[in-house]
Amino acid sequence: MELDEIKSLIEILQETDITELQIEREGSKLKIKREKFFSSFDTVPSVTRPVSEEAEHTIGKGEEDSGLTTINSPIVGIFHRAPSPESPAFIEVGSSVGKGQVLCIVEAMKLMNEIESDTAGTVVQILIENGHPVEYGEPLFKIKPAS
């Protein structure tokens, strides 16, 4: 291929949405690839996550959080309250839990990670709806420690 042919191909590509072109002719190969850059970014509206009914009731009561232990998500993933869709939830609001007891599962990259309680006590709030995504450090539960 001649340099003039290559230049004209590049000019044609700039006028189209094509980002990659590969030509094989007379024993030679030519591959032209261009990265597509955006001059402006569209803003994505923020998505509000639904709060579980238990959390709404407790938040609505205006209860004081002092003295409660918060269990946060140690990883990013999908929150599951039960080991399978057919199984009952690990815990409910008002459940007594022991230290090391499984509270939920956070699914990350098809791995099921059991989240355990850091303390013994009573579950006061479940802050995430089943099947919703959670982020690292996001609060999952509020537990009132046993006296």
Residue frames as a rotation matrix with the C-alpha (Angstrom) as fourth column:
MET 1
0.579 0.815 0.000 0.00
0.815 -0.579 0.000 0.00
0.000 0.000 -1.000 0.00
GLU 2
-0.283 -0.626 0.726 1.12
0.603 -0.705 -0.373 3.47
0.746 0.333 0.577 -0.77
LEU 3
-0.819 -0.130 -0.559 1.29
0.545 -0.482 -0.686 6.26
-0.180 -0.867 0.465 1.77
ASP 4
-0.842 0.538 -0.044 -1.35
-0.515 -0.776 0.365 8.27
0.162 0.330 0.930 -0.13
GLU 5
-0.204 0.779 -0.593 -3.79
-0.047 0.598 0.800 5.33
0.978 0.191 -0.086 0.10
ILE 6
-0.381 -0.016 -0.924 -3.22
0.855 0.373 -0.359 5.04
0.351 -0.928 -0.129 3.84
LYS 7
-0.964 -0.005 -0.265 -3.78
0.112 -0.913 -0.392 8.77
-0.240 -0.407 0.881 4.34
SER 8
-0.595 0.795 -0.117 -7.03
-0.596 -0.339 0.728 8.69
0.539 0.503 0.676 2.37
LEU 9
-0.137 0.517 -0.845 -8.25
0.408 0.807 0.428 5.70
0.903 -0.286 -0.322 4.42
ILE 10
-0.661 -0.173 -0.730 -7.52
0.749 -0.195 -0.633 7.57
-0.033 -0.965 0.259 7.63
GLU 11
-0.940 0.331 -0.081 -9.44
-0.336 -0.940 0.065 10.61
-0.054 0.089 0.995 6.36
ILE 12
-0.317 0.859 -0.401 -12.42
-0.320 0.301 0.898 8.44
0.893 0.414 0.180 5.44
LEU 13
-0.261 0.163 -0.952 -12.38
0.734 0.674 -0.086 6.79
0.627 -0.721 -0.295 8.88
GLN 14
-0.925 -0.152 -0.349 -12.42
0.353 -0.684 -0.638 10.17
-0.141 -0.714 0.686 10.62
GLU 15
-0.719 0.691 -0.072 -15.71
-0.655 -0.639 0.403 10.98
0.232 0.337 0.912 8.90
THR 16
0.066 0.743 -0.666 -17.41
-0.252 0.659 0.709 7.78
0.966 0.121 0.230 10.12
ASP 17
0.569 0.218 0.793 -18.17
-0.818 0.053 0.573 5.97
0.083 -0.975 0.208 13.36
ILE 18
0.821 -0.331 -0.466 -15.85
0.196 0.929 -0.314 3.11
0.536 0.167 0.827 12.43
THR 19
0.765 -0.544 0.343 -13.09
-0.603 -0.420 0.678 2.73
-0.225 -0.726 -0.650 15.03
GLU 20
-0.131 -0.835 0.534 -11.10
-0.342 0.543 0.767 -0.13
-0.931 -0.082 -0.357 13.53
LEU 21
0.815 0.283 -0.506 -10.22
-0.562 0.169 -0.810 -1.19
-0.144 0.944 0.297 9.99
GLN 22
-0.066 -0.837 0.543 -8.05
-0.278 0.538 0.796 -4.08
-0.958 -0.098 -0.269 8.87
ILE 23
0.789 0.229 -0.570 -7.01
-0.592 0.037 -0.805 -4.60
-0.163 0.973 0.165 5.25
GLU 24
0.001 -0.768 0.640 -4.97
-0.039 0.639 0.768 -7.46
-0.999 -0.026 -0.030 3.84
ARG 25
0.939 0.290 -0.187 -3.73
-0.168 -0.091 -0.982 -7.08
-0.302 0.953 -0.037 0.26
GLU 26
0.710 -0.663 -0.239 -0.84
-0.200 0.136 -0.970 -8.50
0.676 0.736 -0.035 -1.79
GLY 27
0.206 -0.655 -0.727 0.89
0.673 0.634 -0.381 -10.04
0.711 -0.411 0.571 1.23
SER 28
-0.851 -0.463 0.249 0.74
0.147 -0.665 -0.732 -6.90
0.505 -0.587 0.634 3.36
LYS 29
0.038 0.844 -0.536 -1.54
0.942 0.149 0.301 -6.10
0.334 -0.516 -0.789 6.27
LEU 30
-0.756 -0.150 0.637 -2.77
-0.021 -0.967 -0.252 -2.73
0.654 -0.204 0.728 7.45
LYS 31
0.006 0.745 -0.667 -4.67
0.933 0.236 0.272 -2.22
0.360 -0.624 -0.693 10.66
ILE 32
-0.686 -0.104 0.720 -5.95
-0.036 -0.984 -0.176 1.21
0.727 -0.146 0.671 11.62
LYS 33
0.024 0.660 -0.750 -7.53
0.911 0.295 0.289 1.66
0.413 -0.690 -0.594 15.02
ARG 34
-0.580 -0.177 0.795 -8.69
-0.070 -0.962 -0.265 4.87
0.812 -0.209 0.545 16.58
GLU 35
-0.695 0.323 -0.643 -9.89
0.714 0.197 -0.672 5.50
-0.090 -0.926 -0.368 20.07
LYS 36
-0.011 0.781 0.624 -13.17
0.517 -0.530 0.672 7.28
0.856 0.330 -0.398 20.43
PHE 37
-0.841 -0.278 -0.464 -12.99
0.540 -0.450 -0.711 10.23
-0.011 -0.849 0.529 22.80
PHE 38
0.233 0.966 0.108 -16.02
0.915 -0.256 0.312 12.09
0.329 0.026 -0.944 24.06
SER 39
-0.505 -0.446 0.739 -15.86
0.290 -0.894 -0.341 15.85
0.813 0.042 0.580 24.26
SER 40
-0.376 0.413 0.829 -18.52
-0.843 -0.525 -0.120 16.01
0.386 -0.744 0.545 26.96
PHE 41
-0.949 0.060 -0.308 -19.84
0.178 0.911 -0.372 13.59
0.259 -0.408 -0.876 29.50
ASP 42
-0.008 0.989 0.148 -23.49
-0.208 -0.146 0.967 12.98
0.978 -0.023 0.207 30.17
THR 43
-0.714 -0.171 0.679 -24.34
-0.686 -0.021 -0.727 13.14
0.139 -0.985 -0.102 33.81
VAL 44
-0.481 0.535 -0.694 -26.11
0.269 0.844 0.464 10.11
0.834 0.037 -0.550 35.21
PRO 45
0.192 0.594 0.782 -28.87
-0.654 -0.516 0.553 10.87
0.731 -0.618 0.289 37.66
SER 46
-0.794 -0.480 0.373 -28.25
-0.587 0.446 -0.675 9.47
0.157 -0.755 -0.636 41.11
VAL 47
-0.086 0.729 -0.679 -30.22
-0.100 0.672 0.734 6.40
0.991 0.131 0.015 42.02
THR 48
-0.248 0.061 0.967 -31.75
-0.956 -0.179 -0.234 6.21
0.158 -0.982 0.103 45.44
ARG 49
-0.785 -0.105 -0.611 -31.70
-0.066 0.994 -0.085 2.78
0.616 -0.027 -0.787 46.97
PRO 50
0.321 0.944 0.081 -34.94
-0.287 0.015 0.958 1.57
0.903 -0.331 0.276 48.54
VAL 51
-0.642 -0.442 0.626 -34.71
-0.713 0.043 -0.700 1.30
0.283 -0.896 -0.343 52.30
SER 52
-0.723 0.370 -0.583 -36.08
0.356 0.923 0.144 -1.86
0.592 -0.103 -0.799 53.89
GLU 53
0.265 0.928 0.263 -39.42
0.074 -0.292 0.954 -1.62
0.961 -0.233 -0.146 55.69
GLU 54
0.524 -0.121 -0.843 -37.77
0.831 0.288 0.476 -2.43
0.186 -0.950 0.251 59.01
ALA 55
-0.585 -0.804 -0.105 -35.31
0.811 -0.579 -0.083 0.43
0.006 -0.134 0.991 58.55
GLU 56
-0.473 0.484 0.736 -38.11
0.107 -0.798 0.593 2.83
0.874 0.359 0.326 57.64
HIS 57
0.590 0.762 -0.268 -40.06
0.333 0.073 0.940 1.96
0.736 -0.644 -0.211 60.80
THR 58
0.307 -0.551 -0.776 -37.05
0.944 0.073 0.321 2.34
-0.120 -0.832 0.542 63.05
ILE 59
-0.743 -0.585 0.326 -35.82
0.637 -0.767 0.077 5.51
0.204 0.265 0.942 61.35
GLY 60
-0.159 0.789 0.594 -39.33
0.165 -0.572 0.804 6.96
0.973 0.226 -0.039 61.55
LYS 61
0.651 0.413 -0.636 -39.38
0.644 0.144 0.752 6.44
0.402 -0.899 -0.173 65.32
GLY 62
0.545 -0.509 0.666 -36.35
-0.374 -0.859 -0.350 8.70
0.750 -0.059 -0.658 65.71
GLU 63
0.952 -0.206 -0.227 -34.52
0.305 0.569 0.763 6.22
-0.028 -0.796 0.605 67.90
GLU 64
0.593 -0.805 -0.003 -31.08
-0.761 -0.561 0.326 7.15
-0.264 -0.190 -0.945 69.13
ASP 65
0.734 -0.387 -0.558 -28.21
-0.167 0.694 -0.700 5.23
0.659 0.607 0.445 67.46
SER 66
-0.089 -0.830 0.550 -25.90
-0.890 -0.182 -0.419 5.62
0.448 -0.527 -0.723 70.45
GLY 67
-0.181 -0.086 0.980 -24.92
-0.754 0.652 -0.082 2.28
-0.632 -0.753 -0.183 71.88
LEU 68
0.843 0.484 0.234 -25.80
-0.207 0.694 -0.689 0.37
-0.496 0.533 0.686 68.71
THR 69
-0.306 -0.918 0.252 -23.20
-0.057 0.282 0.958 -1.62
-0.950 0.278 -0.138 66.79
THR 70
0.569 0.425 -0.704 -23.23
-0.700 -0.199 -0.686 -1.19
-0.431 0.883 0.184 63.03
ILE 71
0.035 -0.497 0.867 -22.29
0.350 0.819 0.456 -4.13
-0.936 0.287 0.202 60.82
ASN 72
0.268 -0.048 -0.962 -20.81
-0.723 -0.670 -0.168 -2.82
-0.637 0.741 -0.214 57.55
SER 73
0.990 0.067 0.124 -20.25
0.040 0.709 -0.704 -4.63
-0.136 0.702 0.699 54.29
PRO 74
0.255 -0.967 0.003 -16.62
-0.022 -0.003 1.000 -5.73
-0.967 -0.255 -0.022 53.95
ILE 75
-0.747 -0.475 0.466 -16.97
0.406 0.230 0.884 -6.04
-0.527 0.850 0.022 50.16
VAL 76
-0.464 0.587 -0.664 -18.89
-0.812 -0.582 0.053 -4.79
-0.355 0.563 0.746 47.14
GLY 77
-0.992 0.128 -0.023 -21.62
0.105 0.892 0.439 -7.14
0.076 0.433 -0.898 45.96
ILE 78
-0.254 0.967 0.004 -25.27
-0.390 -0.106 0.915 -8.14
0.885 0.231 0.404 46.09
PHE 79
-0.710 0.058 0.702 -26.98
-0.702 0.015 -0.712 -8.42
-0.052 -0.998 0.030 49.50
HIS 80
-0.181 0.658 -0.731 -28.85
-0.196 0.705 0.682 -11.67
0.964 0.267 0.001 50.24
ARG 81
-0.058 0.257 0.965 -30.77
-0.978 -0.211 -0.003 -12.21
0.202 -0.943 0.263 53.48
ALA 82
0.661 0.350 0.664 -31.06
-0.493 0.870 0.032 -15.99
-0.566 -0.348 0.747 52.96
PRO 83
-0.329 -0.862 0.385 -28.79
-0.241 0.471 0.849 -18.76
-0.913 0.187 -0.363 51.66
SER 84
-0.900 0.130 0.417 -31.21
0.436 0.321 0.841 -19.42
-0.025 0.938 -0.346 48.76
PRO 85
-0.722 0.658 0.212 -34.46
-0.488 -0.702 0.519 -17.90
0.490 0.271 0.828 47.46
GLU 86
0.121 0.815 -0.566 -36.48
-0.033 0.573 0.819 -20.76
0.992 -0.081 0.096 48.98
SER 87
-0.312 -0.360 -0.879 -34.79
0.802 0.396 -0.447 -20.58
0.509 -0.845 0.165 52.41
PRO 88
0.805 0.545 -0.234 -35.87
0.578 -0.631 0.518 -18.37
0.135 -0.552 -0.823 55.32
ALA 89
0.548 -0.593 0.591 -33.80
-0.306 -0.799 -0.518 -15.29
0.779 0.103 -0.619 56.12
PHE 90
-0.337 -0.771 -0.541 -30.80
0.404 0.400 -0.822 -15.75
0.850 -0.495 0.177 58.39
ILE 91
-0.738 0.076 -0.670 -32.18
0.625 -0.298 -0.722 -13.13
-0.255 -0.951 0.173 60.80
GLU 92
0.156 0.799 0.581 -35.11
0.713 -0.498 0.493 -10.73
0.684 0.338 -0.647 61.23
VAL 93
-0.369 -0.158 0.916 -35.50
-0.394 -0.866 -0.308 -7.48
0.842 -0.474 0.257 63.15
GLY 94
0.443 0.500 0.744 -35.75
-0.871 0.044 0.490 -8.48
0.212 -0.865 0.455 66.80
SER 95
0.780 -0.221 -0.586 -33.67
0.137 0.973 -0.185 -11.65
0.611 0.064 0.789 66.36
SER 96
0.726 -0.638 0.256 -31.04
-0.437 -0.141 0.888 -12.42
-0.531 -0.757 -0.381 68.98
VAL 97
0.782 -0.543 -0.305 -27.63
-0.107 0.365 -0.925 -13.03
0.613 0.756 0.228 67.44
GLY 98
0.786 -0.611 -0.093 -24.39
0.319 0.272 0.908 -14.37
-0.529 -0.743 0.409 68.80
LYS 99
0.278 -0.786 -0.552 -20.89
-0.728 -0.547 0.413 -13.25
-0.626 0.287 -0.725 67.99
GLY 100
-0.765 -0.643 0.038 -19.81
-0.417 0.539 0.732 -14.96
-0.491 0.544 -0.680 64.77
GLN 101
-0.091 0.815 0.572 -23.37
0.423 0.551 -0.719 -15.81
-0.902 0.176 -0.395 63.70
VAL 102
-0.826 -0.147 0.545 -24.08
0.564 -0.172 0.808 -15.45
-0.025 0.974 0.225 59.97
LEU 103
-0.380 0.664 -0.644 -26.30
0.034 -0.685 -0.727 -12.43
-0.924 -0.299 0.238 59.29
CYS 104
0.735 0.548 -0.399 -26.41
-0.351 -0.196 -0.916 -12.41
-0.580 0.813 0.048 55.49
ILE 105
0.100 -0.693 0.714 -24.51
0.785 0.496 0.372 -13.23
-0.612 0.523 0.593 52.32
VAL 106
0.436 -0.054 -0.898 -22.86
-0.490 -0.852 -0.187 -10.70
-0.755 0.521 -0.398 50.01
GLU 107
0.589 -0.150 0.794 -22.40
0.615 0.721 -0.321 -12.16
-0.524 0.677 0.517 46.55
ALA 108
0.433 -0.542 -0.720 -19.33
-0.602 -0.769 0.217 -10.88
-0.671 0.340 -0.659 44.74
MET 109
-0.217 -0.520 -0.826 -18.28
-0.972 0.197 0.131 -12.30
0.095 0.831 -0.548 41.37
LYS 110
0.351 0.555 -0.754 -20.42
-0.488 0.796 0.358 -15.43
0.799 0.243 0.550 41.91
LEU 111
-0.612 -0.513 -0.601 -18.77
0.321 0.534 -0.782 -16.09
0.723 -0.672 -0.162 45.29
MET 112
0.530 0.842 0.103 -21.07
0.130 -0.201 0.971 -16.20
0.838 -0.501 -0.216 48.30
ASN 113
-0.613 -0.785 0.091 -19.43
0.126 -0.211 -0.969 -14.41
0.780 -0.583 0.228 51.26
GLU 114
0.318 0.717 -0.621 -21.05
0.767 0.190 0.613 -14.95
0.557 -0.671 -0.489 54.65
ILE 115
-0.302 -0.320 0.898 -21.17
-0.248 -0.883 -0.398 -11.81
0.921 -0.342 0.187 56.78
GLU 116
-0.075 0.170 -0.983 -20.97
0.788 0.614 0.046 -12.56
0.611 -0.771 -0.180 60.50
SER 117
0.850 0.435 0.297 -21.94
0.123 -0.712 0.692 -10.55
0.512 -0.552 -0.659 63.56
ASP 118
-0.193 -0.947 0.259 -19.12
-0.046 -0.255 -0.966 -8.79
0.980 -0.198 0.006 65.42
THR 119
-0.831 -0.022 0.555 -21.11
-0.532 -0.257 -0.807 -8.82
0.160 -0.966 0.202 68.63
ALA 120
-0.660 0.687 -0.303 -23.85
0.716 0.698 0.024 -10.65
0.228 -0.201 -0.953 70.50
GLY 121
-0.855 0.403 -0.327 -27.12
-0.158 -0.803 -0.575 -8.78
-0.494 -0.439 0.750 70.80
THR 122
0.020 0.949 0.315 -30.49
0.578 0.246 -0.778 -8.01
-0.816 0.198 -0.544 69.20
VAL 123
-0.708 -0.208 0.675 -30.99
0.702 -0.304 0.644 -6.91
0.072 0.930 0.361 65.59
VAL 124
-0.281 0.566 -0.775 -32.59
0.301 -0.714 -0.632 -3.45
-0.911 -0.411 0.031 65.62
GLN 125
0.454 0.387 -0.803 -32.40
-0.590 -0.544 -0.596 -2.56
-0.667 0.745 -0.019 61.90
ILE 126
-0.054 -0.435 0.899 -31.80
0.735 0.592 0.331 -4.26
-0.676 0.679 0.288 58.57
LEU 127
-0.043 -0.054 -0.998 -30.70
-0.107 -0.993 0.058 -1.38
-0.993 0.109 0.037 56.35
ILE 128
-0.719 -0.277 -0.638 -30.60
-0.647 -0.069 0.759 -3.01
-0.254 0.959 -0.129 52.88
GLU 129
0.453 0.891 -0.032 -33.33
-0.792 0.386 -0.472 -4.67
-0.408 0.239 0.881 50.84
ASN 130
0.122 -0.335 0.934 -32.75
0.099 0.941 0.324 -8.25
-0.988 0.053 0.148 49.74
GLY 131
0.369 -0.029 0.929 -31.15
0.863 0.383 -0.331 -8.51
-0.346 0.923 0.167 46.29
HIS 132
0.996 -0.007 0.091 -29.84
0.025 -0.937 -0.347 -4.93
0.087 0.348 -0.933 46.20
PRO 133
0.277 -0.960 0.034 -26.20
0.498 0.113 -0.860 -3.97
0.822 0.255 0.509 45.60
VAL 134
0.939 -0.122 -0.323 -24.00
0.243 -0.431 0.869 -2.88
-0.245 -0.894 -0.375 48.50
GLU 135
0.569 -0.789 0.230 -20.72
-0.212 -0.411 -0.887 -1.01
0.794 0.456 -0.401 48.52
TYR 136
-0.171 -0.742 -0.648 -17.62
0.664 0.399 -0.633 -1.48
0.728 -0.538 0.424 50.62
GLY 137
-0.941 -0.288 -0.179 -18.19
0.310 -0.519 -0.797 -0.08
0.137 -0.805 0.577 54.12
GLU 138
-0.433 0.854 0.288 -21.93
-0.471 -0.486 0.736 0.43
0.769 0.183 0.613 53.61
PRO 139
-0.704 0.220 0.675 -23.98
-0.646 0.197 -0.738 -0.17
-0.295 -0.955 0.003 56.79
LEU 140
-0.663 0.450 -0.599 -26.03
-0.135 0.715 0.686 -3.39
0.737 0.535 -0.413 56.64
PHE 141
0.241 0.698 -0.675 -27.35
0.600 0.439 0.669 -3.92
0.763 -0.566 -0.312 60.17
LYS 142
-0.243 -0.233 0.942 -27.73
-0.686 -0.645 -0.337 -2.15
0.686 -0.728 -0.002 63.52
ILE 143
0.110 0.188 -0.976 -27.39
0.439 0.871 0.218 -4.40
0.891 -0.453 0.013 66.56
LYS 144
0.501 0.082 0.861 -28.08
-0.703 -0.543 0.461 -3.54
0.505 -0.836 -0.214 70.18
PRO 145
-0.457 -0.777 -0.433 -25.30
-0.341 0.602 -0.722 -5.31
0.822 -0.183 -0.540 72.12
ALA 146
0.424 0.559 -0.713 -26.33
0.402 0.590 0.701 -7.72
0.812 -0.583 0.025 74.86
SER 147
0.559 -0.152 0.815 -25.95
-0.636 -0.709 0.304 -6.32
0.532 -0.688 -0.493 78.39
